[in-house]
Amino acid sequence: MAYPKDQLSTGEQVILHRHPHFKMLLMPIFAFVIAVAAGIWGVLLAAKFSPPWDLVAGIAIGIIVVLVLVLRVFAPFIRWRTTHFVVTTDRVIVREGIITRSGIDIPMRRIHSVRFEHGLLDRIFGCGTLYIESASEEPLRFDDIPGVEKVHTYIYRHLNDNPYDDYDEQEFEQPEPRRGW
């Protein structure tokens, strides 16, 4: 799903639009498997109860499983799907939230520095944490950014506006060194 054009300024173009890395959905997937397995096991145990307690226990187990699925599986999935990290030609945009939305826009001209970090697990998954230092006191931290090194490189190149960053080192001819005076 593309970022809405009505949220962009005139002439502004989306360079990169990402959701957080899918690794943030690993625990919800694990919770889904555990909740369904525990629910099936609980209903099988409840079937051994005498009537009407078998029905009451089955309904109670069903309600608990549905609550776990809503809170631990569906809510994180919706949160992941509604979180946007967008880099445009003019700014970095972050929007997140389901019912209560929050967001931040960082103009490219206000960014002082940008850095990233990723540990072993992040490197395996190809994501990381991006830090953007702007006029605010603390650097802004964005977790689970897919392809964090490429995002970092794009923002850095845009900030420095070095035309030689777009070329391969082999394509860029070095000037001949001066010999003698």
C-alpha positions in Angstrom: 0.0 0.0 0.0 1.5 3.3 -1.1 1.6 6.3 1.2 -1.3 8.7 0.6 -0.4 11.4 -1.9 -2.6 13.9 -0.1 -0.2 13.8 2.9 2.7 15.1 0.7 3.6 18.6 -0.1 3.6 19.9 -3.7 6.5 18.4 -5.6 7.4 16.0 -2.7 8.0 12.4 -3.8 8.1 9.2 -1.7 11.6 7.6 -1.9 11.0 4.9 0.6 7.9 3.5 2.4 8.4 0.8 4.9 6.5 -0.9 7.7 8.6 -2.2 10.7 10.3 -5.5 10.0 8.2 -8.6 10.2 10.4 -9.9 13.1 8.2 -7.9 15.4 5.4 -10.4 14.5 7.3 -13.5 15.6 6.0 -13.3 19.2 2.4 -12.8 18.1 2.8 -15.9 15.7 4.2 -17.9 18.7 1.3 -16.6 20.9 -1.2 -17.7 18.2 0.2 -21.2 18.1 0.2 -21.5 21.9 -3.3 -20.1 22.3 -4.8 -22.3 19.7 -3.0 -25.4 21.0 -3.9 -24.6 24.6 -7.5 -23.9 23.6 -7.9 -27.3 21.8 -6.3 -29.0 24.8 -8.6 -27.2 27.2 -11.7 -28.0 25.2 -10.7 -31.7 25.1 -10.2 -31.7 28.9 -13.5 -29.8 29.4 -15.4 -32.4 27.3 -14.7 -35.0 30.1 -16.6 -32.9 32.7 -20.2 -33.8 33.5 -23.0 -31.7 31.9 -23.5 -28.7 32.2 -19.9 -28.0 33.4 -18.5 -29.3 30.1 -20.3 -26.5 28.2 -19.4 -23.8 30.8 -15.7 -24.8 30.8 -15.7 -24.9 27.0 -17.2 -21.4 26.7 -14.8 -20.0 29.3 -11.8 -21.5 27.5 -13.1 -20.1 24.2 -13.5 -16.6 25.7 -10.0 -16.8 27.1 -8.5 -17.9 23.8 -10.3 -15.2 21.9 -9.0 -12.5 24.3 -5.5 -13.8 24.0 -5.8 -13.8 20.2 -7.1 -10.3 20.1 -4.6 -8.8 22.6 -1.5 -10.8 21.7 -2.0 -11.6 18.0 -4.4 -9.3 16.1 -3.6 -6.0 17.9 0.2 -6.3 17.3 -0.5 -7.2 13.6 -2.8 -4.2 13.2 -0.2 -2.0 15.0 2.5 -3.3 12.6 0.3 -2.7 9.5 -0.6 0.8 10.6 3.0 1.9 11.4 4.6 3.7 8.5 8.3 4.8 8.1 8.5 7.1 5.0 11.4 8.9 3.5 10.6 11.6 1.0 12.6 14.1 -0.9 11.8 16.7 1.8 11.4 14.9 5.1 11.3 11.7 7.2 7.7 10.8 8.2 6.7 8.3 10.9 3.1 7.5 11.6 1.9 4.9 14.1 -1.2 3.9 16.0 -4.5 2.2 15.6 -7.1 4.2 17.4 -4.9 7.0 18.6 -2.5 8.0 15.8 0.7 9.8 16.4 3.4 10.9 14.0 6.5 13.0 13.5 7.8 14.8 10.5 11.5 15.6 10.4 12.5 18.0 7.6 15.7 16.9 5.9 17.3 20.3 6.4 16.9 19.9 10.2 18.6 16.6 10.4 22.1 17.0 11.9 23.2 13.4 11.9 21.9 9.9 11.2 23.3 6.6 12.4 22.2 3.0 12.7 22.9 -0.1 14.7 22.0 -3.7 14.5 23.0 -6.7 16.5 23.4 -10.2 15.4 19.7 -11.0 15.3 18.9 -7.8 13.4 21.7 -8.6 10.9 20.2 -12.0 10.3 16.8 -10.5 9.7 18.2 -7.5 7.7 16.8 -4.8 9.9 18.0 -2.5 12.6 17.6 0.7 14.7 17.9 4.1 13.0 18.8 7.2 15.1 18.1 10.6 13.7 19.6 13.6 15.5 17.8 16.8 14.7 17.1 20.0 16.7 15.6 18.0 19.5 17.7 17.2 22.6 17.6 13.5 22.3 18.2 11.5 19.0 15.0 10.0 17.7 15.1 6.2 17.7 13.2 4.1 15.1 13.3 0.3 15.8 13.0 -2.6 13.3 13.6 -0.6 10.2 14.1 -3.1 7.2 17.2 -2.4 5.2 18.4 0.1 7.8 21.8 0.5 6.1 20.2 1.5 2.8 17.9 3.9 4.6 20.9 5.4 6.5 22.8 5.8 3.3 20.0 7.5 1.4 19.4 10.0 4.2 23.1 10.6 4.6 23.6 11.2 0.9 20.6 13.5 0.8 22.0 15.5 3.7 25.4 15.9 2.2 24.2 16.3 -1.4 27.5 15.0 -2.7 27.1 14.3 -6.5 29.9 11.8 -6.4 28.0 9.5 -4.0 25.9 8.4 -7.0 28.8 7.0 -8.9 30.9 3.9 -8.6 34.5 4.5 -7.4 35.8 3.0 -10.6 33.6 5.3 -12.7 35.0 8.4 -10.9 38.3 9.4 -12.4 40.9 10.6 -9.9 42.9 13.7 -11.0 46.5 13.0 -11.9 48.9 13.8 -9.1 51.2 16.8 -9.6 54.8 16.1 -10.2 57.4 18.6 -9.2 57.0 22.3 -8.8 
